[in-house]
Structure formats: structure tokens, C-alpha cells
Amino acid sequence: MLTRNIWTAFFLTGWAVWGITSPAPARAQQASLEQAAASTPGSSRCRSLSDSDLSELTLIAALEHVVCRSPLVSQALLLVDEQRAGVELAQTAWRPRVAANAELAANRIPISNSGAGSLGSSLTGALGLSWVAYDYGLRDANLQLSRFQLDSARAAQQAATLTAVDQALRLYVEAAAAQARLQASQETENVARQSLAAAQAKHEAHVVSLAEKLQAQTAFAQSALDRVRAEGAWQTARGSLAVAMGYPADKAIKLASPAMAFPTISSSGTPVAWIEESKRLHPRVRTVQADVQALRARLDGLRSEGRGNVVISGNVGRTKDLANRDAKLDNALGGYVFANFPLFNQTEMDARERQILSQIESRLSALMQVERDVEADLWQGIRLMETEAENLKASNLLLQAATQSYEIAFGRYKSGVGSILELLATQTALSNGRSQLTQAQLSHAHARLRLEVASGRILMVR
């Protein structure tokens, strides 16, 4: 059984070199990070997971569920809808304004020395039209402003999706590590039980002393304690993942095996190309870029606003004097051209312009910082992935050696040649080797997947 477990531990070995991916079952190949990140609240990809899905939960299924039920992503989508409505509102500025109105007026002239008082009333109906004929580019600037704000909202929505994916990836890997540690502790407990059974048999045969039996019994008790702690860590990690997926913390969840849980990733390009592409197309970068463009459009609008505008207005209506029974409907037709040119407001305009220019410079500085953060994050991720790949290789070799040492020590002890101390030492080394390999596998998988998320490639507009 130990030898079989050693070979199954190599499922991630192929990830050890940049650009090389390990073969995976068809089920893992059918899903990808891009598909999970494409899920949005209310989309057709959002579905309820069945009990069978939760009993063998894969990373992609967990990511999709987290993104579909993320309040942060939902808020970002609502902001996109709000900005899209803003674009439609800005487009209406070119349309003429048409209004219909009706007026019923009554007045009474009080009694005076010149004669008796009188009561007069009238009814007026009119249809008016108003249109901004020229505004020196103010409407164009406002439309560009609303479009750039929409671009910023869309990029922010993608950044929120990346944040949700990154959080779900972290929680899933933590849960997978806890589940693997639990399984490893259970195997260690079984090994310790076998050692204890051998020691008891030799003690009953009066081959070894009571001290050796007690040492084996102590090792077994320690392994049982480690298994209980591992169960507690697994329950905690499972509950955190369930809450992130929108389930109660006590929801029954079991993760799929690592070979089935993690998707196959194919790398394209060099790390340097990744960094340069991310500095141009990462959602965080595009958000700030859109903010800068929006501020520049606002500056253009401010300058156009200071030049004035020309408005053409016209109306047609009919009026009737209700106090005179013989009165007829009188037609009324009017129109005017209104030109507005602000004067003596240069100080105010200069102050407002300097305010926007300062905001533009501030956002440009923020853009530079975001680009540096993206580059530093990716560089650290690339180096971490390479380090974890080397750790994975070393952990495989360590577990191989520890397994062979234990099998030899166990055989020597059963044959009466080895000592209990030798057996317990190799048993501890085997337990540590198994734990280190499990952690190395998951750490490498996490580093590889997180690099994809951190780069923003799964959401980049190509």
C-alpha cells in the first residue's frame, strides 16, 4: 500500500518546469479558470450544485459558485449597469426637448371708486420645442466622460471577479491541504497501529521488553492526537469554503482528489511577456487608465462649458378667454434664439481646471504604482512557482527514501534484528515526508494557479 501511495503522489510532477503541464483526466480538461471567471451572478453558468457535486467538489466548480454568489461582483455589475445608463443619458443631450403645457388662469379686480369689480379667466395650451444648436463640444465631452466611466466600471468588475477567484482559490487550496493532512494523518495512524501490533506480539512472545511496547503505544497515541487535530483543521477550512460559496458553515462538502480537482494549465509565452502583457491589459491597470481618460474628458467639458452655448426654442399654442362667452381661440406662435457667453468668470474656470489637472496627475501617479504592483506581484509569483517546483521534486525524493527506510526498518524489526527506536524514527520520517510532499504538491498547484489569476490573463480582452 505504501508503494502504491508513493506513485500516486507524483500526479503534479509534470508541473515542475515552466510551460510543461501534467496529463489530467478528461473531466479536469473540460474546465478551466477562464470558464470559472466568466461566470457572473445571474448568468446561465450559475447553477446549484447537487449533493454529488459537493461530495466530489472540484476547484472549478467551487470557483464558479463563489463568483456567482459574490456580493462584491454583484455590486460591480450594478455599477456597470449604472454607468451604461449614464452613457444613454449623455446621448440624449443631442435630442430636442419637447414639452406640452396647459395653463388655467383666473384673476379678480376688486371694487374700486371707478366701478364694480370684475372676474377674468383664461385657458392656454402650448407645445414647445427647445434644442441646443451649439455648445462648443460640451455634449461630446460629456458623452466621452460617461463612456470612460463605463470602461472603468467594466474593468473594476473584472478586478472584482479576479479578487473573488483569488479568494476562492486560496480557500479551496487551504481546504485541500487540510483534507490531505487528514488523510496523511490517518495513514500515519495506520502505520503506527501496525508498529504497535508488531511490538505487542513480540512482547507477548517475550522477545522485547515492556519499554519497547510502551514506546510503540506512545507513538500510536501521538498519531491519533495528530489525526484529531487534522480533523479539526479540516472542519474549519471546509466551513470557510462553504461560507464563501454561500452555504451554511456546516454544509457537507468533500473535495475531489487532487488529480481530478485541479485543472490543466497550458502556458504560452515567457515570464517577461506575461509581465508586459499584464502591465497593459490587467483589469486594475485598465481601471486607472479609464479614470484618467474620464478626467481628461471632464476637463474638455469644463473648457467647453466656459465658452457658452446657443439654444433655439420655439412654441405654438392657443388661448381662450373664458370670461367672454363669445371669445374665440387665439393662436400664438413664438420663438427665440438664446446665446449664453459667460463673462468675468475666468478665475473660477482656472481654479476648476487646476483642480481637474491635479486629479489627472494624481491618477497618473496611481497608474504608475498599479503597474509596478502588478509587475512585482507577477515577478514574485513566477519565482515562487519555480521554487515550489523544486520543492516538489525534492519532496518526491524525500518520500521515496523515507518509504524505503521504513519498509526496511519494519522488516528488520519483525524479524527481530532491528530496534523499536529505529522503527519509530523511520516511522516519523515517513510521516514527515508524506506531509511535506502533500504540502509541496498543493503549494505548487496554488502558486501555478494563482499566477494565472494574478496576471489577469483569464479575463484579458484580446
PLY file of the C-alpha trace (Angstrom):
ply
format ascii 1.0
element vertex 462
property float x
property float y
property float z
element edge 461
property int vertex1
property int vertex2
end_header
0.00 0.00 0.00
2.85 2.38 0.80
4.46 1.82 -2.59
1.17 2.50 -4.37
0.72 5.73 -2.43
4.20 6.81 -3.46
3.38 6.51 -7.15
0.05 8.33 -6.82
1.92 11.15 -5.14
3.58 12.06 -8.44
0.46 13.49 -10.08
1.82 17.05 -10.13
5.40 16.28 -11.06
4.88 17.42 -14.64
4.19 20.96 -13.43
7.78 21.30 -12.26
9.02 23.05 -15.41
7.67 26.30 -16.87
5.33 25.62 -19.76
5.01 21.88 -19.05
1.69 20.51 -17.90
0.86 17.14 -16.47
-1.71 14.91 -18.15
-5.06 15.07 -16.44
-8.29 13.13 -16.72
-10.86 14.28 -19.25
-13.03 15.77 -16.56
-10.26 18.16 -15.46
-9.53 19.15 -19.05
-13.12 20.16 -19.69
-12.98 23.00 -17.18
-10.65 25.97 -16.92
-10.03 29.09 -14.89
-11.31 31.16 -17.81
-14.67 29.38 -17.67
-14.92 29.90 -13.93
-14.02 33.57 -14.19
-16.59 34.05 -16.98
-19.36 33.23 -14.53
-21.30 36.24 -13.31
-24.27 36.48 -10.93
-27.42 35.73 -12.87
-25.67 34.17 -15.87
-26.53 30.79 -17.35
-23.32 29.30 -15.92
-24.56 29.87 -12.40
-26.26 26.72 -11.23
-26.97 25.00 -7.96
-24.56 22.22 -7.06
-26.04 18.81 -6.38
-25.10 16.60 -3.45
-22.94 14.51 -5.78
-21.07 17.66 -6.88
-20.48 18.64 -3.27
-19.31 15.14 -2.41
-16.55 15.44 -5.02
-16.08 19.19 -5.31
-13.56 20.35 -7.90
-11.73 23.64 -7.87
-13.54 24.99 -10.94
-16.97 24.16 -9.51
-16.03 25.94 -6.29
-14.69 28.98 -8.16
-17.83 29.26 -10.29
-20.05 29.02 -7.23
-18.08 31.67 -5.34
-18.09 34.11 -8.27
-21.80 33.57 -8.93
-22.66 34.40 -5.32
-20.08 37.07 -4.60
-21.63 40.29 -3.22
-18.54 42.17 -4.41
-19.05 41.02 -8.01
-22.79 41.77 -7.80
-22.08 45.33 -6.68
-19.58 45.78 -9.50
-22.14 44.56 -12.06
-24.72 47.02 -10.73
-22.18 49.81 -11.12
-21.68 48.75 -14.76
-25.45 48.95 -15.32
-25.48 52.39 -13.70
-22.70 53.69 -15.94
-24.32 52.14 -19.02
-27.45 54.13 -18.22
-25.20 57.19 -17.87
-24.00 56.73 -21.45
-27.58 56.53 -22.70
-28.40 59.67 -20.73
-25.45 61.55 -22.25
-26.58 60.54 -25.76
-29.97 62.21 -25.21
-28.28 65.63 -24.96
-28.37 65.88 -28.79
-32.11 65.39 -28.94
-34.51 68.35 -28.85
-36.61 68.88 -25.77
-40.36 68.79 -26.46
-42.86 69.81 -23.80
-46.62 70.30 -23.72
-48.25 72.52 -21.10
-51.67 73.84 -20.19
-52.50 76.83 -18.03
-55.77 77.88 -16.40
-55.53 81.44 -15.07
-58.12 83.41 -13.08
-57.93 86.90 -11.63
-60.32 89.28 -9.94
-60.09 93.03 -9.97
-61.54 94.36 -6.67
-64.22 97.04 -6.43
-62.76 100.50 -6.76
-64.02 104.02 -6.94
-64.12 103.77 -10.72
-66.69 100.98 -10.83
-67.61 97.45 -9.86
-65.06 94.65 -9.63
-64.58 92.09 -12.41
-63.56 88.44 -12.70
-61.43 87.24 -15.58
-60.16 83.78 -16.52
-58.37 82.17 -19.45
-57.22 78.76 -20.67
-53.96 78.37 -22.58
-52.43 75.28 -24.20
-48.99 75.24 -25.82
-46.44 72.88 -27.38
-42.81 73.93 -27.09
-39.50 72.72 -28.51
-36.01 73.58 -27.33
-32.73 72.46 -28.87
-29.11 73.24 -28.12
-27.76 74.21 -31.51
-24.11 74.62 -30.49
-22.19 74.14 -27.27
-18.51 74.17 -28.29
-18.14 70.40 -27.72
-19.69 70.16 -24.24
-22.02 67.30 -25.20
-19.20 65.39 -26.89
-17.05 65.76 -23.80
-19.87 64.60 -21.51
-20.50 61.57 -23.72
-16.80 60.67 -23.70
-16.77 61.11 -19.93
-19.67 58.69 -19.47
-18.09 56.15 -21.84
-14.77 56.21 -19.99
-16.64 55.85 -16.70
-18.35 52.79 -18.18
-14.95 51.39 -19.21
-13.69 51.98 -15.68
-16.72 50.21 -14.20
-16.25 47.22 -16.51
-12.57 46.95 -15.62
-13.46 47.27 -11.93
-15.99 44.45 -12.35
-13.27 42.25 -13.82
-10.94 43.19 -10.97
-13.67 42.22 -8.50
-14.02 38.89 -10.31
-10.28 38.29 -10.02
-10.46 39.09 -6.31
-13.30 36.62 -5.83
-11.44 33.94 -7.82
-8.25 34.52 -5.86
-10.13 34.27 -2.55
-11.89 31.08 -3.64
-8.60 29.60 -4.88
-6.95 30.32 -1.53
-9.82 28.83 0.47
-10.00 25.75 -1.75
-6.27 25.08 -1.53
-6.37 25.54 2.25
-9.26 23.06 2.43
-7.45 20.65 0.09
-4.31 20.91 2.24
-6.35 20.26 5.39
-8.08 17.28 3.78
-4.74 15.89 2.56
-3.21 16.35 6.01
-6.15 14.49 7.49
-5.69 11.62 5.05
-1.94 11.60 5.72
-2.52 11.56 9.47
-4.94 8.66 9.06
-2.30 6.72 7.10
0.31 7.57 9.73
-2.06 6.32 12.41
-2.48 3.06 10.49
1.30 2.69 10.23
1.65 3.37 13.95
-1.07 0.80 14.63
0.87 -1.79 12.64
4.06 -0.98 14.59
2.16 -1.26 17.88
0.66 -4.61 16.84
4.13 -5.92 16.00
5.54 -4.67 19.32
2.67 -6.21 21.27
3.14 -9.54 19.51
6.86 -9.55 20.28
6.20 -8.50 23.88
3.70 -11.32 24.35
6.28 -13.69 22.94
8.75 -12.28 25.50
11.06 -11.16 22.72
11.11 -7.45 23.62
10.71 -5.55 26.84
7.67 -3.67 28.09
9.51 -0.40 27.37
9.52 -1.10 23.65
5.81 -1.86 23.73
5.13 1.39 25.62
7.22 3.35 23.13
5.17 1.97 20.25
1.99 2.66 22.20
3.10 6.26 22.79
3.83 6.73 19.08
0.37 5.38 18.24
-1.29 7.73 20.75
0.64 10.68 19.27
-0.51 9.76 15.76
-4.11 9.54 16.98
-3.76 13.01 18.53
-2.36 14.39 15.27
-5.29 12.86 13.41
-7.79 14.55 15.76
-6.07 17.91 15.22
-6.12 17.35 11.47
-9.85 16.64 11.62
-10.40 19.95 13.43
-8.34 21.85 10.85
-10.27 20.19 8.02
-13.63 21.11 9.52
-12.51 24.73 9.92
-11.21 25.00 6.35
-14.28 23.23 4.94
-16.60 25.63 6.79
-14.75 28.70 5.47
-15.04 27.40 1.91
-18.74 26.62 2.38
-19.47 30.16 3.63
-17.61 31.70 0.67
-19.76 29.56 -1.64
-22.92 30.88 0.01
-23.69 27.75 2.04
-24.04 27.34 5.81
-20.74 26.67 7.56
-21.85 23.13 8.46
-22.64 22.18 4.84
-21.36 18.71 4.00
-18.54 19.13 1.48
-15.82 16.77 0.36
-13.15 17.72 -2.13
-12.23 15.69 -5.16
-8.84 14.05 -5.39
-6.08 16.49 -6.40
-5.67 14.84 -9.80
-9.37 15.50 -10.51
-9.74 18.76 -8.62
-7.15 20.96 -10.29
-7.40 21.96 -13.97
-4.66 21.51 -16.52
-2.94 24.78 -17.40
-1.01 25.41 -20.61
1.49 28.25 -20.52
2.17 30.43 -23.54
4.97 32.95 -23.77
7.79 33.78 -21.42
7.50 35.30 -17.92
8.73 38.63 -19.28
5.99 38.59 -21.93
3.45 37.82 -19.22
4.54 40.85 -17.23
4.48 43.25 -20.18
1.05 42.00 -21.27
-0.36 42.32 -17.76
1.01 45.86 -17.38
-1.04 46.80 -20.44
-4.22 44.75 -20.05
-4.65 43.90 -16.38
-8.10 44.99 -15.11
-6.53 47.03 -12.31
-4.41 48.90 -14.85
-7.33 49.45 -17.21
-9.46 50.79 -14.37
-6.99 53.56 -13.60
-6.39 54.24 -17.30
-10.14 54.72 -17.82
-10.26 57.04 -14.80
-7.52 59.19 -16.34
-9.36 59.35 -19.66
-12.58 60.25 -17.87
-10.87 63.13 -16.07
-9.45 64.41 -19.36
-12.94 64.30 -20.88
-14.23 66.22 -17.86
-11.51 68.82 -18.45
-12.61 69.15 -22.09
-16.19 69.57 -20.91
-15.18 72.27 -18.45
-13.36 74.23 -21.15
-16.36 73.90 -23.49
-18.71 74.99 -20.72
-16.74 78.22 -20.31
-17.33 79.18 -23.96
-21.14 79.27 -23.70
-23.84 77.81 -25.93
-26.61 78.66 -28.38
-30.17 77.44 -27.78
-33.05 77.60 -30.24
-36.56 77.50 -28.81
-40.00 77.73 -30.29
-43.61 77.18 -29.19
-47.08 77.15 -30.62
-50.30 77.44 -28.61
-53.89 78.55 -28.37
-55.62 80.72 -25.77
-59.26 81.33 -24.94
-60.83 83.97 -22.66
-63.30 82.02 -20.52
-64.96 85.17 -19.15
-66.23 86.09 -22.60
-68.72 83.63 -23.99
-68.23 84.94 -27.50
-64.44 84.77 -27.32
-62.66 82.62 -29.88
-59.48 80.63 -29.64
-56.49 82.84 -30.30
-53.42 81.27 -31.90
-49.97 82.06 -30.54
-46.63 81.34 -32.18
-43.28 82.30 -30.71
-39.62 81.51 -30.89
-36.23 82.79 -29.92
-32.51 82.14 -30.16
-30.71 82.27 -26.84
-26.94 82.76 -26.79
-25.11 82.41 -23.49
-21.47 83.51 -23.18
-20.08 83.62 -19.63
-18.10 86.74 -18.78
-15.77 87.63 -15.94
-15.57 84.05 -14.66
-12.01 83.26 -15.68
-10.82 82.98 -12.08
-13.44 80.34 -11.33
-12.68 78.44 -14.54
-8.94 78.49 -13.87
-9.46 77.13 -10.36
-11.72 74.33 -11.57
-9.27 73.49 -14.35
-6.35 73.32 -11.93
-8.42 71.05 -9.71
-9.05 68.58 -12.53
-5.43 68.76 -13.71
-4.29 67.87 -10.20
-6.68 64.91 -10.18
-5.27 63.75 -13.53
-1.70 63.92 -12.23
-2.77 62.03 -9.11
-4.37 59.25 -11.15
-1.31 59.07 -13.43
0.83 58.53 -10.34
-1.64 55.88 -9.18
-1.40 54.24 -12.61
2.38 54.06 -12.32
2.06 52.49 -8.87
-0.50 49.93 -10.07
1.77 48.92 -12.96
4.64 48.47 -10.52
2.45 46.46 -8.15
1.32 44.18 -10.98
4.90 43.67 -12.15
6.18 42.98 -8.63
3.29 40.62 -7.87
3.87 38.64 -11.05
7.62 38.50 -10.59
7.19 37.18 -7.05
4.60 34.69 -8.32
6.93 33.42 -11.04
9.82 32.99 -8.62
7.53 31.32 -6.08
6.25 28.87 -8.68
9.78 27.93 -9.68
10.74 27.48 -6.03
7.70 25.31 -5.36
8.54 23.21 -8.40
11.98 22.46 -6.94
10.40 21.74 -3.55
8.05 19.28 -5.24
10.95 17.39 -6.80
12.85 17.29 -3.52
9.76 16.17 -1.59
9.21 13.29 -4.00
12.77 12.08 -3.49
12.45 12.50 0.28
9.26 10.44 0.45
10.81 7.71 -1.69
13.78 7.45 0.65
11.59 7.60 3.79
9.30 4.86 2.47
12.16 2.53 1.67
13.76 3.20 5.07
10.52 2.41 6.89
9.88 -0.79 4.95
13.42 -1.98 5.70
13.18 -1.00 9.38
9.76 -2.64 9.74
11.04 -5.87 8.18
14.14 -5.84 10.40
12.01 -5.28 13.50
9.60 -8.09 12.66
12.50 -10.43 12.08
13.98 -9.49 15.43
17.04 -7.70 14.06
16.05 -4.03 14.33
15.12 -1.99 17.39
11.93 -0.13 18.22
13.80 3.16 18.23
14.94 2.58 14.66
11.40 1.69 13.64
9.86 4.75 15.32
12.48 7.03 13.79
11.75 5.81 10.27
8.04 5.95 11.01
8.35 9.62 11.98
10.46 10.33 8.90
7.82 8.67 6.71
5.06 10.73 8.28
7.01 13.94 7.79
7.90 13.01 4.22
4.29 12.31 3.35
3.16 15.61 4.86
5.90 17.55 3.08
5.03 16.02 -0.27
1.35 16.79 0.17
2.14 20.38 1.11
4.60 20.72 -1.78
2.04 19.42 -4.28
-0.66 21.81 -3.12
1.73 24.75 -2.75
2.96 24.27 -6.32
-0.59 23.94 -7.63
-1.62 27.07 -5.72
1.40 29.04 -6.94
0.75 27.99 -10.55
-2.95 28.78 -10.50
-2.56 32.00 -8.56
-0.03 33.20 -11.12
-2.73 32.81 -13.77
-5.16 34.80 -11.63
-2.67 37.49 -10.61
-1.67 38.08 -14.23
-5.29 38.74 -15.19
-4.84 36.63 -18.32
-8.05 34.72 -17.63
-10.05 37.94 -18.18
-7.88 39.90 -20.60
-9.54 41.44 -23.62
-7.67 40.23 -26.69
0 1
1 2
2 3
3 4
4 5
5 6
6 7
7 8
8 9
9 10
10 11
11 12
12 13
13 14
14 15
15 16
16 17
17 18
18 19
19 20
20 21
21 22
22 23
23 24
24 25
25 26
26 27
27 28
28 29
29 30
30 31
31 32
32 33
33 34
34 35
35 36
36 37
37 38
38 39
39 40
40 41
41 42
42 43
43 44
44 45
45 46
46 47
47 48
48 49
49 50
50 51
51 52
52 53
53 54
54 55
55 56
56 57
57 58
58 59
59 60
60 61
61 62
62 63
63 64
64 65
65 66
66 67
67 68
68 69
69 70
70 71
71 72
72 73
73 74
74 75
75 76
76 77
77 78
78 79
79 80
80 81
81 82
82 83
83 84
84 85
85 86
86 87
87 88
88 89
89 90
90 91
91 92
92 93
93 94
94 95
95 96
96 97
97 98
98 99
99 100
100 101
101 102
102 103
103 104
104 105
105 106
106 107
107 108
108 109
109 110
110 111
111 112
112 113
113 114
114 115
115 116
116 117
117 118
118 119
119 120
120 121
121 122
122 123
123 124
124 125
125 126
126 127
127 128
128 129
129 130
130 131
131 132
132 133
133 134
134 135
135 136
136 137
137 138
138 139
139 140
140 141
141 142
142 143
143 144
144 145
145 146
146 147
147 148
148 149
149 150
150 151
151 152
152 153
153 154
154 155
155 156
156 157
157 158
158 159
159 160
160 161
161 162
162 163
163 164
164 165
165 166
166 167
167 168
168 169
169 170
170 171
171 172
172 173
173 174
174 175
175 176
176 177
177 178
178 179
179 180
180 181
181 182
182 183
183 184
184 185
185 186
186 187
187 188
188 189
189 190
190 191
191 192
192 193
193 194
194 195
195 196
196 197
197 198
198 199
199 200
200 201
201 202
202 203
203 204
204 205
205 206
206 207
207 208
208 209
209 210
210 211
211 212
212 213
213 214
214 215
215 216
216 217
217 218
218 219
219 220
220 221
221 222
222 223
223 224
224 225
225 226
226 227
227 228
228 229
229 230
230 231
231 232
232 233
233 234
234 235
235 236
236 237
237 238
238 239
239 240
240 241
241 242
242 243
243 244
244 245
245 246
246 247
247 248
248 249
249 250
250 251
251 252
252 253
253 254
254 255
255 256
256 257
257 258
258 259
259 260
260 261
261 262
262 263
263 264
264 265
265 266
266 267
267 268
268 269
269 270
270 271
271 272
272 273
273 274
274 275
275 276
276 277
277 278
278 279
279 280
280 281
281 282
282 283
283 284
284 285
285 286
286 287
287 288
288 289
289 290
290 291
291 292
292 293
293 294
294 295
295 296
296 297
297 298
298 299
299 300
300 301
301 302
302 303
303 304
304 305
305 306
306 307
307 308
308 309
309 310
310 311
311 312
312 313
313 314
314 315
315 316
316 317
317 318
318 319
319 320
320 321
321 322
322 323
323 324
324 325
325 326
326 327
327 328
328 329
329 330
330 331
331 332
332 333
333 334
334 335
335 336
336 337
337 338
338 339
339 340
340 341
341 342
342 343
343 344
344 345
345 346
346 347
347 348
348 349
349 350
350 351
351 352
352 353
353 354
354 355
355 356
356 357
357 358
358 359
359 360
360 361
361 362
362 363
363 364
364 365
365 366
366 367
367 368
368 369
369 370
370 371
371 372
372 373
373 374
374 375
375 376
376 377
377 378
378 379
379 380
380 381
381 382
382 383
383 384
384 385
385 386
386 387
387 388
388 389
389 390
390 391
391 392
392 393
393 394
394 395
395 396
396 397
397 398
398 399
399 400
400 401
401 402
402 403
403 404
404 405
405 406
406 407
407 408
408 409
409 410
410 411
411 412
412 413
413 414
414 415
415 416
416 417
417 418
418 419
419 420
420 421
421 422
422 423
423 424
424 425
425 426
426 427
427 428
428 429
429 430
430 431
431 432
432 433
433 434
434 435
435 436
436 437
437 438
438 439
439 440
440 441
441 442
442 443
443 444
444 445
445 446
446 447
447 448
448 449
449 450
450 451
451 452
452 453
453 454
454 455
455 456
456 457
457 458
458 459
459 460
460 461
